Amino acid sequence: MLLKSTPNTIQAETIGEILTLRISRIEKRNALNDETILGLERLFSCMPEGIKCAVIYGEGKHFSAGLDLSELKERDVVEGIFHSRMWHQALDKIQFGKVPVVAVLHGAVVGGGLELASAAHIRVAESSAFYALPEGQRGIFVGGGASVRIPKLIGMARMQDMMFTGRVYTAEEGYTIGLSQYLVEEGKGFEKAMELARKISSNAAMTNYALMHVLPKITESSQDQGLMMESLMAAIAQSSPEAKERLRLFLDGKAKKVGEQ
């Protein structure tokens, strides 16, 4: 089912319990303008009923070549801060929204495109994907959350290198250092993402919530605080009726064991 009331730069469609979002600015290599970013924020703020996972991908040859520099206006400091914070608010809605998000990466995953990809929970890269943060060579600094999210994926030193030197990572290199969790052949990314989205959708809602909202807080906490949050979350999750039913099915031999197809 196609969704209305979205900007024409985003094609949104529901496929069962999965929401697919296609960034559609081929003439700009899917560069991100304010209309697109605000459209994503609205979509993730008002997720359609019954959706359990979302898949984001780019139309044409690229995921996203980054911020649309043709829209880069001369702003004073305060206006610049507000613009950056607008991106933060929108991408936070993706990372800390109602459903897990899978991103399909191909071609350019550059600048703001990499910031968008890093807000997703699972990243599937096709062999054509390449990654860069060219802001350092353009005399500017990242403003869409890269300095917070990307070092958590690849480490601060690697991000510094990307910005100091303009280093570009290939799809295989990106997979090795942690920019994606999956690497597939060209043209196979969406199929793989949908397969993963269906698996994610079959999880208990409480488990998915914990992985999206609680695990990030645990990893940033002291050991004592993290272990306490883990205990609380484990107790809450296992007390739910859904968890009890899933455990009963497993003990009765009616649920798949690890490694079974």
GIHUPE-V113188 format. One record per residue. N is the residue number from 0. RES is the residue in one letter. SS is DSSP state (helix for helix, strand for strand, loop for the rest). PHI is phi in whole degrees, -180 to 180 (999 if undefined). PSI is psi in degrees with one decimal (999 if undefined). Layout:
BEGIN
N,RES,SS,PHI,PSI ; N,RES,SS,PHI,PSI
END
This chain:
BEGIN
0,M,loop,999,128.3 ; 1,L,strand,-78,142.4 ; 2,L,loop,-100,137.9 ; 3,K,loop,-95,-177.5 ; 4,S,loop,60,30.7 ; 5,T,loop,-115,153.4 ; 6,P,loop,-63,155.9 ; 7,N,loop,-71,-3.4 ; 8,T,loop,-86,-5.9 ; 9,I,strand,-129,125.0 ; 10,Q,strand,-103,112.2 ; 11,A,strand,-109,135.3 ; 12,E,strand,-148,140.7 ; 13,T,strand,-99,133.4 ; 14,I,strand,-124,96.2 ; 15,G,loop,64,-121.8 ; 16,E,loop,-95,10.2 ; 17,I,strand,-114,133.8 ; 18,L,strand,-100,122.0 ; 19,T,strand,-104,135.8 ; 20,L,strand,-127,116.3 ; 21,R,strand,-108,117.9 ; 22,I,strand,-74,124.1 ; 23,S,loop,-127,80.0 ; 24,R,loop,-138,60.2 ; 25,I,helix,-56,-39.6 ; 26,E,helix,-65,-16.9 ; 27,K,helix,-113,15.9 ; 28,R,loop,54,36.5 ; 29,N,loop,58,31.6 ; 30,A,loop,-60,146.7 ; 31,L,strand,-96,121.0 ; 32,N,loop,-104,175.4 ; 33,D,helix,-62,-37.7 ; 34,E,helix,-58,-42.5 ; 35,T,helix,-69,-45.1 ; 36,I,helix,-63,-44.4 ; 37,L,helix,-68,-32.5 ; 38,G,helix,-64,-41.6 ; 39,L,helix,-63,-41.0 ; 40,E,helix,-60,-44.5 ; 41,R,helix,-63,-42.6 ; 42,L,helix,-62,-43.4 ; 43,F,helix,-80,-15.7 ; 44,S,helix,-81,-28.5 ; 45,C,loop,-125,60.3 ; 46,M,loop,-63,131.4 ; 47,P,loop,-57,147.3 ; 48,E,loop,-61,137.9 ; 49,G,loop,89,-5.7 ; 50,I,loop,-79,134.4 ; 51,K,loop,-118,-11.0 ; 52,C,strand,-160,155.1 ; 53,A,strand,-127,148.5 ; 54,V,strand,-124,126.2 ; 55,I,strand,-111,134.2 ; 56,Y,strand,-151,169.8 ; 57,G,strand,-110,145.2 ; 58,E,loop,-83,145.6 ; 59,G,loop,84,-144.2 ; 60,K,loop,-91,-5.3 ; 61,H,loop,-138,149.5 ; 62,F,loop,-71,-62.8 ; 63,S,strand,-168,130.8 ; 64,A,loop,-85,8.9 ; 65,G,loop,107,-158.5 ; 66,L,strand,-65,136.5 ; 67,D,loop,-73,99.5 ; 68,L,helix,-68,-17.9 ; 69,S,helix,-68,-16.9 ; 70,E,helix,-100,2.7 ; 71,L,loop,-71,108.8 ; 72,K,loop,-95,158.2 ; 73,E,loop,-76,115.1 ; 74,R,loop,-122,150.0 ; 75,D,loop,-79,176.4 ; 76,V,helix,-59,-46.1 ; 77,V,helix,-63,-44.6 ; 78,E,helix,-63,-38.3 ; 79,G,helix,-63,-40.5 ; 80,I,helix,-64,-45.5 ; 81,F,helix,-63,-37.9 ; 82,H,helix,-66,-44.7 ; 83,S,helix,-61,-42.5 ; 84,R,helix,-67,-28.4 ; 85,M,helix,-63,-44.7 ; 86,W,helix,-60,-44.9 ; 87,H,helix,-57,-47.2 ; 88,Q,helix,-62,-41.8 ; 89,A,helix,-67,-45.8 ; 90,L,helix,-73,-27.9 ; 91,D,helix,-63,-34.4 ; 92,K,helix,-64,-29.7 ; 93,I,helix,-77,-51.0 ; 94,Q,helix,-68,-38.2 ; 95,F,loop,-119,40.4 ; 96,G,loop,-91,-151.2 ; 97,K,loop,-90,-22.5 ; 98,V,loop,-135,151.2 ; 99,P,strand,-64,153.3 ; 100,V,strand,-127,131.9 ; 101,V,strand,-111,129.5 ; 102,A,strand,-109,135.8 ; 103,V,strand,-102,119.4 ; 104,L,strand,-111,127.0 ; 105,H,loop,-150,156.0 ; 106,G,loop,58,-140.9 ; 107,A,strand,-70,124.9 ; 108,V,strand,-127,80.1 ; 109,V,strand,-126,140.6 ; 110,G,loop,53,-119.8 ; 111,G,helix,-61,-26.9 ; 112,G,helix,-65,-38.7 ; 113,L,helix,-71,-33.2 ; 114,E,helix,-63,-43.7 ; 115,L,helix,-63,-45.6 ; 116,A,helix,-61,-37.6 ; 117,S,helix,-71,-15.4 ; 118,A,helix,-81,-16.4 ; 119,A,loop,-75,164.0 ; 120,H,loop,-94,-32.3 ; 121,I,strand,-128,134.6 ; 122,R,strand,-122,123.2 ; 123,V,strand,-108,117.1 ; 124,A,strand,-103,134.9 ; 125,E,strand,-87,163.6 ; 126,S,loop,-63,-19.3 ; 127,S,loop,-84,-8.7 ; 128,A,loop,-64,143.2 ; 129,F,strand,-144,150.2 ; 130,Y,strand,-124,139.0 ; 131,A,strand,-158,156.3 ; 132,L,loop,-128,81.7 ; 133,P,helix,-79,3.3 ; 134,E,helix,-56,-35.6 ; 135,G,helix,-60,-35.5 ; 136,Q,helix,-82,-12.6 ; 137,R,helix,-102,7.3 ; 138,G,loop,77,15.7 ; 139,I,loop,-125,-179.5 ; 140,F,loop,-127,153.6 ; 141,V,loop,-59,147.0 ; 142,G,loop,-139,2.6 ; 143,G,loop,-109,22.3 ; 144,G,loop,103,0.4 ; 145,A,helix,-60,-38.8 ; 146,S,helix,-68,-17.6 ; 147,V,helix,-96,-46.3 ; 148,R,helix,-82,-43.3 ; 149,I,helix,-69,-40.7 ; 150,P,helix,-60,-26.3 ; 151,K,helix,-72,-21.1 ; 152,L,helix,-90,-42.7 ; 153,I,helix,-124,-5.3 ; 154,G,loop,95,150.8 ; 155,M,helix,-65,-39.8 ; 156,A,helix,-63,-38.8 ; 157,R,helix,-69,-38.3 ; 158,M,helix,-67,-40.4 ; 159,Q,helix,-57,-44.4 ; 160,D,helix,-60,-45.2 ; 161,M,helix,-59,-40.0 ; 162,M,helix,-85,-37.3 ; 163,F,helix,-63,-44.1 ; 164,T,helix,-112,-9.0 ; 165,G,loop,76,20.4 ; 166,R,loop,-57,139.1 ; 167,V,loop,-114,129.0 ; 168,Y,strand,-99,137.3 ; 169,T,strand,-77,172.9 ; 170,A,helix,-60,-43.9 ; 171,E,helix,-68,-41.9 ; 172,E,helix,-64,-41.2 ; 173,G,helix,-62,-39.3 ; 174,Y,helix,-64,-41.0 ; 175,T,helix,-65,-39.7 ; 176,I,helix,-90,-9.3 ; 177,G,loop,112,9.3 ; 178,L,loop,-73,-24.5 ; 179,S,loop,-135,155.1 ; 180,Q,loop,-95,-17.1 ; 181,Y,strand,-134,146.9 ; 182,L,strand,-133,122.6 ; 183,V,strand,-130,169.5 ; 184,E,loop,-65,158.4 ; 185,E,loop,-59,132.5 ; 186,G,loop,88,-3.3 ; 187,K,loop,-105,0.2 ; 188,G,helix,-66,-45.8 ; 189,F,helix,-65,-41.5 ; 190,E,helix,-60,-44.5 ; 191,K,helix,-66,-41.2 ; 192,A,helix,-62,-41.6 ; 193,M,helix,-66,-38.1 ; 194,E,helix,-60,-45.4 ; 195,L,helix,-67,-39.8 ; 196,A,helix,-62,-38.0 ; 197,R,helix,-66,-39.3 ; 198,K,helix,-64,-45.2 ; 199,I,helix,-62,-40.4 ; 200,S,helix,-64,-24.9 ; 201,S,loop,-83,-8.1 ; 202,N,loop,-70,161.1 ; 203,A,loop,-65,138.8 ; 204,A,helix,-58,-37.8 ; 205,M,helix,-67,-36.6 ; 206,T,helix,-65,-46.3 ; 207,N,helix,-62,-39.3 ; 208,Y,helix,-61,-44.4 ; 209,A,helix,-63,-40.5 ; 210,L,helix,-68,-34.5 ; 211,M,helix,-80,-41.0 ; 212,H,helix,-110,-29.2 ; 213,V,helix,-98,-44.4 ; 214,L,helix,-55,-43.7 ; 215,P,helix,-58,-36.9 ; 216,K,helix,-71,-36.5 ; 217,I,helix,-62,-46.6 ; 218,T,helix,-66,-22.1 ; 219,E,loop,-98,4.0 ; 220,S,loop,-98,167.5 ; 221,S,loop,-66,164.0 ; 222,Q,helix,-59,-44.7 ; 223,D,helix,-61,-46.5 ; 224,Q,helix,-67,-41.3 ; 225,G,helix,-63,-43.4 ; 226,L,helix,-67,-35.3 ; 227,M,helix,-67,-44.3 ; 228,M,helix,-62,-38.6 ; 229,E,helix,-61,-45.1 ; 230,S,helix,-61,-44.4 ; 231,L,helix,-63,-44.8 ; 232,M,helix,-67,-39.9 ; 233,A,helix,-62,-42.0 ; 234,A,helix,-67,-41.2 ; 235,I,helix,-64,-46.3 ; 236,A,helix,-64,-45.9 ; 237,Q,helix,-75,-12.2 ; 238,S,loop,-87,-8.2 ; 239,S,loop,-74,147.3 ; 240,P,helix,-57,-37.1 ; 241,E,helix,-64,-42.2 ; 242,A,helix,-64,-41.2 ; 243,K,helix,-64,-39.3 ; 244,E,helix,-68,-41.7 ; 245,R,helix,-64,-39.7 ; 246,L,helix,-66,-39.2 ; 247,R,helix,-63,-42.4 ; 248,L,helix,-63,-38.8 ; 249,F,helix,-66,-45.3 ; 250,L,helix,-67,-27.5 ; 251,D,loop,-84,1.8 ; 252,G,loop,75,19.7 ; 253,K,loop,-103,2.9 ; 254,A,loop,-117,149.6 ; 255,K,loop,-65,140.7 ; 256,K,loop,-88,161.3 ; 257,V,loop,-57,130.2 ; 258,G,loop,95,-14.5 ; 259,E,loop,-81,145.3 ; 260,Q,loop,-90,999
END
